[in-house]
Amino acid sequence: MTPATAWTFLVIAGLLEVCWAVGLKVSNGFTRPLASVVTIALMLASFYFLARALKVIPVGTGYAVWTGIGSVGAAAVGMIYFKEPVTALRLGCIALIVAGIVGLKVFSPAGSPVATP
């Protein structure tokens, strides 16, 4: 797998993480069967793409980017659709997460062999 494919898989995994995080809210603590099943399917798909990406991308970088995409996306969805507070401080913190994600992408040694035990 090429580094570009691995990064594409990682972005897909992160976007799916946003979806399943929202699904946790919509499933109301897994009390709504259809939403619960969809949420679990999204989790599995997200983990699948993350696992594929980690074949090339170092685990520390991959996991941080995956959770960063999920955090920023879930926060944005929360503010837009669930009317969670939008404050300058929250937006500033989200900007710091985005800066961290970009930094990890720019400085990642993806493409070099990843050691596996």
C-alpha positions as CSV (number, residue, x, y, z in Angstrom):
1,M,0.0,0.0,0.0
2,T,1.3,3.4,-0.8
3,P,1.5,6.2,1.8
4,A,-1.2,8.2,-0.1
5,T,-3.6,5.2,0.2
6,A,-2.8,4.8,3.9
7,W,-3.5,8.5,4.5
8,T,-6.7,8.2,2.5
9,F,-7.8,5.2,4.6
10,L,-6.9,7.2,7.8
11,V,-9.1,10.1,6.7
12,I,-11.9,7.7,6.0
13,A,-11.5,6.1,9.4
14,G,-11.6,9.5,11.0
15,L,-14.7,10.5,9.2
16,L,-16.4,7.3,10.2
17,E,-15.3,8.0,13.7
18,V,-17.3,11.3,13.6
19,C,-20.3,9.3,12.3
20,W,-20.2,6.7,15.1
21,A,-19.6,9.3,17.7
22,V,-22.8,11.1,16.5
23,G,-24.4,7.7,16.4
24,L,-23.7,7.2,20.1
25,K,-25.8,10.3,20.7
26,V,-28.5,9.3,18.4
27,S,-28.7,5.8,19.7
28,N,-29.5,7.3,23.2
29,G,-27.2,5.0,25.1
30,F,-27.8,2.0,22.8
31,T,-31.6,2.1,23.6
32,R,-32.6,2.6,20.0
33,P,-32.0,-0.7,18.1
34,L,-31.6,0.6,14.5
35,A,-29.4,3.5,15.5
36,S,-27.4,1.1,17.7
37,V,-26.7,-1.4,14.9
38,V,-25.7,1.4,12.5
39,T,-23.4,2.9,15.1
40,I,-21.7,-0.4,15.7
41,A,-21.3,-1.0,12.0
42,L,-19.7,2.5,11.7
43,M,-17.3,1.6,14.5
44,L,-16.3,-1.6,12.8
45,A,-15.7,0.2,9.5
46,S,-13.7,2.9,11.2
47,F,-11.5,0.4,13.0
48,Y,-11.0,-1.5,9.7
49,F,-9.8,1.5,7.9
50,L,-7.6,2.6,10.8
51,A,-6.1,-0.9,11.0
52,R,-5.3,-0.8,7.2
53,A,-3.8,2.7,7.5
54,L,-1.5,1.6,10.4
55,K,0.2,-0.9,8.1
56,V,2.1,2.1,6.7
57,I,1.6,5.0,9.1
58,P,3.2,4.8,12.6
59,V,0.7,4.0,15.3
60,G,1.3,7.1,17.3
61,T,0.7,9.3,14.3
62,G,-2.2,7.3,13.0
63,Y,-4.1,7.1,16.3
64,A,-3.6,10.8,17.0
65,V,-4.8,11.9,13.6
66,W,-7.7,9.4,13.8
67,T,-8.9,10.7,17.2
68,G,-8.2,14.3,16.1
69,I,-10.4,14.1,13.1
70,G,-13.1,12.4,15.2
71,S,-12.8,15.1,17.9
72,V,-12.9,18.0,15.6
73,G,-15.7,16.5,13.5
74,A,-17.8,15.5,16.5
75,A,-17.4,18.9,18.1
76,A,-18.5,20.6,14.8
77,V,-21.5,18.3,14.4
78,G,-22.4,19.0,18.1
79,M,-22.3,22.7,17.5
80,I,-24.1,22.7,14.2
81,Y,-26.8,20.0,14.8
82,F,-27.1,19.6,18.5
83,K,-26.8,23.4,19.3
84,E,-23.9,22.9,21.6
85,P,-22.2,26.2,22.7
86,V,-20.0,27.9,20.1
87,T,-17.4,30.1,21.9
88,A,-14.1,31.6,20.9
89,L,-12.3,29.4,23.4
90,R,-13.9,26.2,22.0
91,L,-13.1,27.2,18.5
92,G,-9.5,28.1,19.5
93,C,-9.1,24.7,21.1
94,I,-10.4,23.0,17.9
95,A,-7.9,25.1,15.9
96,L,-5.1,23.7,18.1
97,I,-6.3,20.1,17.4
98,V,-6.4,20.9,13.6
99,A,-2.8,22.3,13.9
100,G,-1.7,19.1,15.6
101,I,-3.2,16.9,12.9
102,V,-1.6,19.0,10.2
103,G,1.7,18.9,12.0
104,L,1.6,15.1,12.4
105,K,0.8,14.7,8.7
106,V,3.6,17.0,7.6
107,F,6.2,15.4,9.9
108,S,5.1,11.8,9.7
109,P,7.7,9.3,8.4
110,A,4.9,7.4,6.5
111,G,6.3,5.5,3.7
112,S,9.2,4.2,5.7
113,P,8.9,0.7,7.0
114,V,6.8,0.3,10.2
115,A,8.3,-2.1,12.6
116,T,6.0,-4.8,13.9
117,P,6.7,-7.0,16.9
